[in-house]
């Protein structure tokens, strides 16, 4: 067990001494108190990681102290009750009062150490989860002061007061879930649950039951829709939803009622629906992979998340945010991005968007040693792809090339840029640049542009 600070509160000197000796042999730092006054004095000086508390004491009994300390420490400090007069009623009262566990005297050393081990592990896990949730909640608002982000936040604020479906579209890594949570936090349903449906992880054989719930003679199972009651249901990767589930969802949204699988009882839709995707719906609909009528129902209030390269002026603020994020989350040493390194990253294309930026900051904090993050360090992590991309951009502007080579260089760069804007959709690309689709395929093949 790792070294922790434990407070032992017991009016019997022999018990206090024995428990203190056992725990110190196990590597713990131990304080001992014979009554409530001494225990309060020690706690005021140093908050323990765990408290062993006797129930029967002459001044203030252990149950009273338990309620007092649980009210003060919440779940941060587990409290284990001890008693030589143990019975079921006492144990029940102690656990109802918030005690982690109850152990009878005479104490079993093995049992005592096992309970302490489990209590500390449980406390550590709860505190880590609480910290993660607090950090996650702190980033409900999009980072940035660019006009794009200001307009986006303003649009979400206006949308939040309406219950119509919202469709969030953005490239991979643009943190669509955060925007959905931000919208939820501003809505009248903000006190309700925020339930996430990741389509890519749904069991294809029972996805309908997971989403809508099911009912048999012996069992009722609430689905994700029901769990989102009075709150928000967020469906990620909606473009990957199979066609049968699309039909079910369309019928539900059309009549604003749903039923569990196996039941005819209709329930009202009393939650907001937000869906998100990185896919191009025009392409999915043309390829018969998505019902056009469902798309029209979902796309009442569209929100388009811009890729990071389109609001590069926000990158310095995002870098600073994620430095502080990981310092708080993982206690990393503070590192600062130099002005030149920030400028380098402002010019980077960020194919992975905010997720890529977040991962880069984490990597730099883990592996870096100097306080200042310079351009050489960043360049080494961006790798040869970025270097070759810069080299290619230089070649495009090479005016010493023969006309044919210069034209090919430009056409290739132009088509690759337009293809990226079209999210790899050749039909959309053909419409964007005004060229016949068959001719476009030949041109892409001739220039060596791999659609994959």
C-alpha positions as semicolon CSV with decimal commas, in nm:
position;residue;x (nm);y (nm);z (nm)
1;X;0,000;0,000;0,000
2;X;0,118;0,351;-0,078
3;X;0,211;0,587;0,207
4;X;-0,096;0,765;0,344
5;X;-0,188;0,963;0,656
6;X;-0,437;0,789;0,888
7;X;-0,607;0,924;1,202
8;X;-0,698;0,670;1,473
9;X;-0,962;0,788;1,724
10;X;-1,019;0,554;2,023
11;X;-1,043;0,614;2,399
12;X;-0,862;0,287;2,483
13;X;-0,481;0,342;2,498
14;X;-0,402;-0,023;2,423
15;X;-0,615;-0,022;2,105
16;X;-0,473;0,312;1,989
17;X;-0,117;0,195;2,043
18;X;-0,170;-0,143;1,878
19;X;-0,341;-0,001;1,569
20;X;-0,082;0,277;1,536
21;X;0,203;0,024;1,556
22;X;0,042;-0,206;1,294
23;X;-0,024;0,078;1,049
24;X;0,321;0,235;1,089
25;X;0,476;-0,106;1,017
26;X;0,275;-0,103;0,693
27;X;0,427;0,233;0,593
28;X;0,146;0,469;0,695
29;X;0,187;0,798;0,880
30;X;-0,040;0,774;1,184
31;X;-0,187;1,023;1,430
32;X;-0,380;0,901;1,736
33;X;-0,647;1,077;1,943
34;X;-0,816;0,963;2,265
35;X;-1,128;1,180;2,228
36;X;-1,321;1,415;1,998
37;X;-1,140;1,730;2,113
38;X;-0,795;1,590;2,034
39;X;-0,919;1,448;1,701
40;X;-1,062;1,784;1,592
41;X;-0,736;1,952;1,687
42;X;-0,533;1,707;1,474
43;X;-0,769;1,741;1,176
44;X;-0,742;2,120;1,188
45;X;-0,364;2,078;1,156
46;X;-0,353;1,807;0,889
47;X;-0,635;1,651;0,687
48;X;-0,599;1,270;0,698
49;X;-0,650;1,035;0,403
50;X;-0,857;0,798;0,619
51;X;-1,007;0,792;0,971
52;X;-1,048;0,490;1,201
53;X;-1,318;0,595;1,448
54;X;-1,439;0,420;1,765
55;X;-1,816;0,437;1,821
56;X;-1,823;0,441;2,201
57;X;-1,626;0,729;2,357
58;X;-1,678;0,926;2,681
59;X;-1,715;1,284;2,548
60;X;-1,867;1,271;2,197
61;X;-1,975;0,939;2,046
62;X;-1,841;0,817;1,713
63;X;-2,173;0,837;1,524
64;X;-2,197;1,210;1,605
65;X;-1,838;1,264;1,488
66;X;-1,906;1,056;1,175
67;X;-2,197;1,282;1,074
68;X;-1,994;1,594;1,151
69;X;-1,694;1,485;0,944
70;X;-1,896;1,343;0,655
71;X;-2,069;1,678;0,627
72;X;-1,728;1,849;0,620
73;X;-1,519;1,605;0,411
74;X;-1,799;1,465;0,191
75;X;-1,650;1,159;0,018
76;X;-1,290;1,281;0,017
77;X;-1,194;1,107;0,344
78;X;-1,328;0,753;0,405
79;X;-1,424;0,676;0,767
80;X;-1,412;0,321;0,907
81;X;-1,603;0,264;1,233
82;X;-1,474;0,037;1,516
83;X;-1,662;-0,102;1,814
84;X;-1,627;-0,370;2,079
85;X;-2,004;-0,376;2,121
86;X;-2,088;-0,435;1,759
87;X;-2,433;-0,536;1,645
88;X;-2,635;-0,519;1,325
89;X;-2,821;-0,202;1,425
90;X;-2,498;-0,017;1,501
91;X;-2,340;-0,124;1,173
92;X;-2,649;-0,015;0,976
93;X;-2,656;0,323;1,152
94;X;-2,285;0,374;1,079
95;X;-2,312;0,291;0,707
96;X;-2,626;0,504;0,673
97;X;-2,431;0,788;0,831
98;X;-2,172;0,759;0,554
99;X;-1,912;0,524;0,703
100;X;-1,714;0,328;0,446
101;X;-1,727;0,013;0,660
102;X;-1,764;-0,124;1,014
103;X;-1,518;-0,353;1,195
104;X;-1,564;-0,524;1,531
105;X;-1,315;-0,551;1,817
106;X;-1,103;-0,744;1,888
107;X;-0,959;-0,631;1,556
108;X;-0,837;-0,877;1,296
109;X;-0,516;-0,732;1,153
110;X;-0,566;-0,893;0,812
111;X;-0,927;-0,774;0,788
112;X;-0,839;-0,423;0,908
113;X;-0,561;-0,381;0,650
114;X;-0,781;-0,517;0,370
115;X;-1,064;-0,275;0,451
116;X;-0,819;0,017;0,469
117;X;-0,666;-0,084;0,134
118;X;-1,008;-0,097;-0,037
119;X;-1,123;0,228;0,127
120;X;-0,814;0,420;0,009
121;X;-0,839;0,280;-0,344
122;X;-1,208;0,369;-0,363
123;X;-1,142;0,720;-0,231
124;X;-0,859;0,776;-0,480
125;X;-1,080;0,668;-0,770
126;X;-1,369;0,890;-0,659
127;X;-1,141;1,192;-0,617
128;X;-0,981;1,137;-0,959
129;X;-1,323;1,108;-1,123
130;X;-1,441;1,421;-0,942
131;X;-1,134;1,610;-1,060
132;X;-1,186;1,493;-1,418
133;X;-1,552;1,598;-1,409
134;X;-1,463;1,940;-1,269
135;X;-1,204;1,993;-1,541
136;X;-1,444;1,872;-1,809
137;X;-1,721;2,103;-1,688
138;X;-1,477;2,397;-1,683
139;X;-1,439;2,360;-2,060
140;X;-1,803;2,381;-2,157
141;X;-1,745;2,707;-2,341
142;X;-1,559;2,705;-2,674
143;X;-1,206;2,845;-2,651
144;X;-1,128;3,149;-2,863
145;X;-1,204;3,514;-2,935
146;X;-1,199;3,502;-3,315
147;X;-1,501;3,628;-3,505
148;X;-1,582;3,270;-3,610
149;X;-1,600;3,149;-3,249
150;X;-1,787;3,461;-3,132
151;X;-2,050;3,412;-3,403
152;X;-2,075;3,041;-3,321
153;X;-2,128;3,106;-2,950
154;X;-2,388;3,369;-3,029
155;X;-2,575;3,127;-3,258
156;X;-2,569;2,850;-2,994
157;X;-2,703;3,092;-2,733
158;X;-2,998;3,176;-2,958
159;X;-3,063;2,810;-3,043
160;X;-3,046;2,694;-2,680
161;X;-3,391;2,832;-2,591
162;X;-3,564;2,625;-2,860
163;X;-3,636;2,251;-2,838
164;X;-3,603;2,169;-3,209
165;X;-3,348;1,910;-3,323
166;X;-2,992;2,032;-3,370
167;X;-2,743;1,885;-3,618
168;X;-2,377;1,957;-3,547
169;X;-2,142;1,906;-3,840
170;X;-1,765;1,924;-3,822
171;X;-1,446;1,746;-3,919
172;X;-1,293;1,478;-3,696
173;X;-1,132;1,627;-3,387
174;X;-1,339;1,947;-3,377
175;X;-1,479;1,854;-3,033
176;X;-1,844;1,834;-3,138
177;X;-1,944;1,682;-2,802
178;X;-1,818;1,991;-2,619
179;X;-2,038;2,214;-2,835
180;X;-2,335;1,987;-2,765
181;X;-2,267;2,008;-2,389
182;X;-2,229;2,386;-2,417
183;X;-2,569;2,410;-2,587
184;X;-2,722;2,183;-2,320
185;X;-2,575;2,399;-2,041
186;X;-2,749;2,707;-2,183
187;X;-3,085;2,539;-2,240
188;X;-3,391;2,522;-2,010
189;X;-3,311;2,149;-1,972
190;X;-2,962;2,215;-1,832
191;X;-3,052;2,057;-1,496
192;X;-3,153;1,735;-1,670
193;X;-2,921;1,454;-1,782
194;X;-2,689;1,470;-2,082
195;X;-2,696;1,119;-2,231
196;X;-2,448;1,019;-2,502
197;X;-2,515;0,767;-2,777
198;X;-2,199;0,667;-2,964
199;X;-2,337;0,496;-3,273
200;X;-2,003;0,336;-3,356
201;X;-2,006;0,143;-3,026
202;X;-2,369;0,027;-3,034
203;X;-2,422;-0,349;-3,058
204;X;-2,571;-0,387;-3,407
205;X;-2,785;-0,685;-3,298
206;X;-2,946;-0,501;-3,007
207;X;-2,896;-0,134;-3,096
208;X;-3,273;-0,073;-3,110
209;X;-3,313;-0,210;-2,756
210;X;-3,022;0,000;-2,629
211;X;-3,173;0,313;-2,780
212;X;-3,545;0,264;-2,714
213;X;-3,540;0,010;-2,430
214;X;-3,733;-0,317;-2,426
215;X;-4,009;-0,487;-2,234
216;X;-4,094;-0,854;-2,168
217;X;-4,331;-1,028;-1,925
218;X;-4,059;-1,044;-1,661
219;X;-3,838;-0,747;-1,737
220;X;-3,848;-0,377;-1,822
221;X;-3,527;-0,214;-1,947
222;X;-3,509;0,162;-1,994
223;X;-3,334;0,270;-2,311
224;X;-3,107;0,568;-2,365
225;X;-3,401;0,783;-2,475
226;X;-3,576;0,724;-2,145
227;X;-3,256;0,791;-1,950
228;X;-3,236;1,130;-2,123
229;X;-3,584;1,228;-1,999
230;X;-3,606;1,602;-1,915
231;X;-3,255;1,648;-2,053
232;X;-3,059;1,604;-2,376
233;X;-2,990;1,299;-2,590
234;X;-2,669;1,347;-2,787
235;X;-2,619;1,107;-3,079
236;X;-2,263;1,107;-3,208
237;X;-2,164;0,954;-3,544
238;X;-2,526;0,977;-3,668
239;X;-2,396;0,916;-4,023
240;X;-2,303;0,561;-3,918
241;X;-2,656;0,470;-3,800
242;X;-2,788;0,170;-3,993
243;X;-3,092;0,220;-4,216
244;X;-3,336;0,020;-4,000
245;X;-3,253;0,232;-3,695
246;X;-3,281;0,543;-3,912
247;X;-3,638;0,441;-3,998
248;X;-3,723;0,386;-3,630
249;X;-3,572;0,720;-3,530
250;X;-3,755;0,900;-3,813
251;X;-4,092;0,763;-3,698
252;X;-4,019;0,861;-3,339
253;X;-3,916;1,216;-3,427
254;X;-4,212;1,258;-3,662
255;X;-4,479;1,182;-3,399
256;X;-4,267;1,289;-3,099
257;X;-4,354;0,967;-2,919
258;X;-4,173;0,636;-2,872
259;X;-4,223;0,295;-2,712
260;X;-3,996;0,028;-2,574
261;X;-3,927;-0,265;-2,806
262;X;-4,192;-0,529;-2,726
263;X;-4,440;-0,276;-2,586
264;X;-4,726;-0,082;-2,747
265;X;-4,734;0,187;-2,477
266;X;-4,635;0,524;-2,625
267;X;-4,429;0,772;-2,423
268;X;-4,379;1,140;-2,498
269;X;-4,048;1,270;-2,627
270;X;-3,953;1,503;-2,341
271;X;-3,586;1,543;-2,420
272;X;-3,386;1,749;-2,664
273;X;-3,216;1,569;-2,954
274;X;-2,872;1,681;-3,068
275;X;-2,694;1,478;-3,335
276;X;-2,343;1,516;-3,474
277;X;-2,147;1,387;-3,770
278;X;-1,832;1,440;-3,969
279;X;-1,989;1,295;-4,286
280;X;-2,123;1,481;-4,590
281;X;-2,500;1,418;-4,592
282;X;-2,535;1,503;-4,962
283;X;-2,303;1,214;-5,040
284;X;-2,470;0,976;-4,790
285;X;-2,817;1,053;-4,929
286;X;-2,705;1,010;-5,292
287;X;-2,551;0,675;-5,203
288;X;-2,873;0,567;-5,025
289;X;-2,688;0,540;-4,694
290;X;-2,905;0,794;-4,513
291;X;-3,279;0,867;-4,530
292;X;-3,332;1,214;-4,670
293;X;-3,652;1,266;-4,466
294;X;-3,467;1,191;-4,141
295;X;-3,196;1,437;-4,243
296;X;-3,459;1,713;-4,295
297;X;-3,606;1,641;-3,951
298;X;-3,265;1,652;-3,783
299;X;-3,136;1,954;-3,970
300;X;-3,386;2,206;-3,828
301;X;-3,112;2,397;-3,645
302;X;-2,773;2,327;-3,808
303;X;-2,443;2,415;-3,640
304;X;-2,124;2,396;-3,843
305;X;-1,804;2,370;-3,638
306;X;-1,515;2,534;-3,823
307;X;-1,187;2,342;-3,860
308;X;-0,902;2,479;-3,652
309;X;-0,714;2,606;-3,959
310;X;-1,003;2,849;-4,024
311;X;-0,963;3,025;-3,688
312;X;-0,587;2,995;-3,640
313;X;-0,583;3,320;-3,440
314;X;-0,732;3,122;-3,147
315;X;-0,441;2,875;-3,137
316;X;-0,227;3,064;-2,877
317;X;-0,525;3,075;-2,637
318;X;-0,597;2,706;-2,694
319;X;-0,233;2,614;-2,633
320;X;-0,235;2,800;-2,302
321;X;-0,566;2,640;-2,203
322;X;-0,441;2,286;-2,261
323;X;-0,112;2,353;-2,082
324;X;-0,312;2,452;-1,772
325;X;-0,556;2,163;-1,830
326;X;-0,282;1,899;-1,814
327;X;-0,101;2,072;-1,527
328;X;-0,422;2,051;-1,323
329;X;-0,508;1,700;-1,442
330;X;-0,167;1,533;-1,423
331;X;0,047;1,778;-1,220
332;X;0,292;1,838;-1,505
333;X;0,560;2,104;-1,478
334;X;0,459;2,432;-1,645
335;X;0,600;2,495;-1,992
336;X;0,553;2,804;-2,207
337;X;0,526;2,824;-2,587
338;X;0,766;3,077;-2,736
339;X;0,624;3,341;-2,973
340;X;0,798;3,177;-3,269
341;X;0,659;2,833;-3,178
342;X;0,309;2,980;-3,152
343;X;0,350;3,137;-3,495
344;X;0,467;2,803;-3,636
345;X;0,156;2,632;-3,498
346;X;-0,071;2,908;-3,628
347;X;0,049;2,821;-3,977
348;X;0,007;2,444;-3,934
349;X;-0,295;2,286;-4,112
350;X;-0,411;2,077;-3,811
351;X;-0,571;1,781;-3,994
352;X;-0,674;1,641;-3,653
353;X;-0,808;1,980;-3,537
354;X;-0,847;2,045;-3,161
355;X;-0,786;1,680;-3,069
356;X;-0,448;1,692;-3,243
357;X;-0,357;2,017;-3,067
358;X;-0,453;1,869;-2,730
359;X;-0,243;1,557;-2,793
360;X;0,055;1,767;-2,903
361;X;0,045;1,975;-2,583
362;X;0,029;1,661;-2,369
363;X;0,325;1,507;-2,553
364;X;0,532;1,825;-2,514
365;X;0,461;1,842;-2,140
366;X;0,548;1,474;-2,087
367;X;0,867;1,458;-2,294
368;X;1,003;1,814;-2,274
369;X;1,254;1,928;-2,013
370;X;1,307;2,301;-2,074
371;X;1,058;2,560;-1,954
372;X;1,034;2,721;-2,299
373;X;0,891;2,523;-2,591
374;X;1,078;2,625;-2,908
375;X;1,021;2,571;-3,281
376;X;1,282;2,293;-3,314
377;X;1,104;2,083;-3,051
378;X;0,766;2,132;-3,215
379;X;0,904;2,059;-3,561
380;X;1,047;1,729;-3,437
381;X;0,702;1,623;-3,315
382;X;0,516;1,742;-3,626
383;X;0,740;1,508;-3,825
384;X;0,845;1,481;-4,186
385;X;0,490;1,517;-4,322
386;X;0,477;1,884;-4,231
387;X;0,827;1,943;-4,366
388;X;0,742;1,778;-4,698
389;X;0,418;1,978;-4,712
390;X;0,611;2,304;-4,676
391;X;0,855;2,185;-4,941
392;X;0,564;2,106;-5,175
393;X;0,415;2,453;-5,120
394;X;0,752;2,604;-5,211
395;X;0,763;2,399;-5,531
396;X;0,420;2,531;-5,633
397;X;0,563;2,882;-5,641
398;X;0,878;2,782;-5,832
399;X;0,868;3,018;-6,133
400;X;1,178;2,865;-6,291
401;X;0,995;2,545;-6,393
402;X;0,880;2,479;-6,750
403;X;0,517;2,587;-6,808
404;X;0,385;2,228;-6,822
405;X;0,550;2,130;-6,491
406;X;0,442;2,452;-6,321
407;X;0,081;2,396;-6,438
408;X;0,081;2,038;-6,310
409;X;0,218;2,150;-5,972
410;X;-0,053;2,410;-5,940
411;X;-0,335;2,177;-6,057
412;X;-0,228;1,910;-5,810
413;X;-0,212;2,153;-5,517
414;X;-0,542;2,311;-5,619
415;X;-0,727;1,980;-5,650
416;X;-0,585;1,846;-5,323
417;X;-0,699;2,162;-5,146
418;X;-1,046;2,146;-5,301
419;X;-1,071;1,772;-5,229
420;X;-0,998;1,841;-4,861
421;X;-1,274;2,105;-4,856
422;X;-1,511;1,849;-5,009
423;X;-1,422;1,596;-4,736
424;X;-1,298;1,352;-5,002
425;X;-1,632;1,351;-5,187
426;X;-1,558;1,347;-5,562
427;X;-1,917;1,440;-5,661
428;X;-1,905;1,743;-5,435
429;X;-1,560;1,832;-5,566
430;X;-1,683;1,818;-5,927
431;X;-1,967;2,057;-5,841
432;X;-1,731;2,289;-5,650
433;X;-1,485;2,337;-5,934
434;X;-1,727;2,301;-6,229
435;X;-1,582;1,993;-6,399
436;X;-1,748;1,675;-6,529
437;X;-1,708;1,385;-6,283
438;X;-1,557;1,132;-6,530
439;X;-1,303;1,387;-6,652
440;X;-1,221;1,472;-6,290
441;X;-1,141;1,106;-6,210
442;X;-0,900;1,094;-6,505
443;X;-0,736;1,420;-6,398
444;X;-0,689;1,297;-6,038
445;X;-0,537;0,970;-6,159
446;X;-0,304;1,149;-6,402
447;X;-0,178;1,381;-6,126
448;X;-0,124;1,087;-5,887
449;X;-0,379;1,202;-5,628
450;X;-0,488;0,904;-5,420
451;X;-0,852;0,944;-5,312
452;X;-0,794;0,721;-5,009
